[in-house]
Amino acid sequence: MALRINTNVAALNAHRQLADTDARLSVSMERLSSGFRINKAKDDVAGLGIANKFRMEVRGLRMAQQNVSQATAMLQLAEGGVQKIETIVERLKELATLAASENTDSSGRTQLNAEATQLLTEIDRIANDTRYGSTPMISTATSFTFQIGSGNTPAEDRITVSTTRGLLSSDLGLNTFSVGTVENAQNGILALDTALDRVNEIAGQIGAAQSRLEFASANLAISIENIAASESTIRDVDMAFEMVNFTKNQILLQAGTAMLAQANMAPQSILALLGGR
């Protein structure tokens, strides 16, 4: 066996192994403290690119989910106005039915007509006042487009909600409504049936859109969950497995330190040769 003092090959080897172990231990500590398997691009270049795409997709879908929630609130506001107008139409039907009967005298019809006039004014007020911010909801035919996806494909990422008419008294065919005479009241009954059909038409369109948005919201929740799970598979660390690596490297570090000390002591055996001379 060759004995050298200028170059301690065993010590150099032990030091190299110790440095490698210390680097792996540092990586394990970084992963355990951050919870991520990928903390730097060098950890997994391809995986980082895919994980970043998943993360951006999730963030976009979360905003889309918020859009759906706000769109639902918007349509609920419109629905509330529609319901009140429908209630007024029902009351007008009562007034018209009462005024169309000969058991109601002209004085009574005058009073009924006064109430009907006020109710028609209230229909217009509700229709004009039902707004989402500054956006009219039921005073005119409307069309709203909601972004419910993270992409830019209209058929997949957007929902358009439209109504075919407004709910002003003129839109309902009630702009000439009167119960001041028996004939007017009788004609008014037919007009109110038509008006109710129109109110129901708008209510149906709003309700259908709400139902669609509800399913869209549920689908977004599932998509966010699945994509987040996919990102987690790539980016997040398996804590149990990494703890195994940490413990192994910790033991190797201790053993490597001890072996480096032994390698540094080996050249001292040459002193025995020098002393013997």
C-alpha positions, 0 to 999 in steps of 0.5 A: 500500500502506498503511503502519501502525505501531500495528497490524502486521496481517502480524505478527498473521497470522503469529503466529496461524498460528504459534500454530496450528502450535505447538498441532498440534505439541504434539498430535503430540508428545503422541500420539507420546510416549503411543502413543495417538491419543486422550489427552483426551476432546476428541480424539475424544468418540465414539471415546473412549466406544466405546474405553472400552466395548471396554476394559471388555469386555476386562478382563471377559473376562480375568477370565472367562478366569481363571475358566475356568482355575480351573474347569479346575483344580477339575475336574482335582482331581475327576478325580484323585479319580475315577481313584483310586476307579476303580483301587480298584474294579478291585482289588476286582474282582480280590479278588472274582474270586479269592475266588469261586473254590474254589481259595481257602480260607476263610483266604485269603478272610478275608485278601482280605476284610480288604483289601477292607474297607480299600479300601472305607474308602479309597474313602470317605476319597478321596471325602470328602477330594477338595475344592477349598478347603472345597467337596466335589467327589465325595463327593456330587452337585454343581452348579457354575456358572462365569462364563465371559463378561463379561455377565449372560446365563446362556445365554451367560455361564455354564456349569453343571457337574453330577454326578448322584451321589457316589462314596462306597462307599454311592453305588457300591452297595458298602456291603455288599460282602464277599468272605468267602464264595464266594457273597458274592464272586460277588455282589460281582462283579456289584456291582463291575460296577455300581460301575464303571459309576457311576464311569465315569458321573461321570468322563464328566460331569467329562470332558465339562465339561473339554472344554467349558471348553477350548473356552470358554477358546479362544473367550475368547482369540479374543474378547479378541484381536479386541476389543483389536484393535478398541479399538486401531484407535480409541484407538492412534495410527498412529506412522508417519502421526503422525510425518509430521504431526510433521515437517510441523508442525516445519518449519511452526513454523520457517518461521512463526517466520522469517516472524513475524520478517520481519513484525516488521521490515516497519514499519521501512521507515516510518523511511525516510519519516520520515528523508527528511522 
